[in-house]
Amino acid sequence: MSRRRTGTALALPIAALLALSGCSGGDGDLAAEWNEASGKGYVSGDGSSLSIAPEQRTEPVEFSGETESGDSYGSADTLGSVTVVNFWYAGCAPCRAEAPDLVEAYDEFLPQGVKFVGVNTRDQVAQAQQFSERFEIEYPSIMDNAGGRAVQRAFAGQVPLNAVPTTLVLDAEGRVAHRVLGQLAGTSQLRTLIGETLAETDGGAAADPASDPAPADEATEQ
């Protein structure tokens, strides 16, 4: 998406992480969709989440691309900050449904230095801009519908992105710490994941689980 403000899951080895898939299939399905430009609708996800313990995370993900505003943006701009990466496109109904939750979380965590970036997987610039205006989104979105979908491929090397929407939380080193496959289960889920990741850094404060009755799902498909 693009620019505005707002229970700890079981950690798995990266091999287990790569084995997980959404309800439409594994990495091969998404890779085929990318390569064939099939024009299908979103690949459905079940909203399951998984978390990776710091010692089990892979190398930082390096990515970059051009935003809907024509600016260059990528991992060099987010390194050192907890970062939320949301894969979306305007015609995806779950993407529209979760947009207000992302905006609310952005507003809440902007003062704490958390960064948000969208990765638009299908649209042209005009569609992405209209979506941002409609939902009052102020964080940037990288237009990844051309140039070999480089951002999607950069993350696919770490985590199987087999659903749109998919939301990732990166730690301050740029490593994938959490993944939600499919639509977010409200702002509380994202708040919990961001809070846990912030708490890993000096001065970070995790969200109070008592104030969030809907904790993130365990790191299994549910």
Beta strands, then each sheet from edge to edge (+ up, - down):
strand 1: 49-51
strand 2: 64-66
strand 3: 72-74
strand 4: 83-88
strand 5: 115-120
strand 6: 141-143
strand 7: 166-170
strand 8: 176-181
sheet 1: 1+ 8- 7+ 4- 5- 6-
sheet 2: 2+ 3-
end
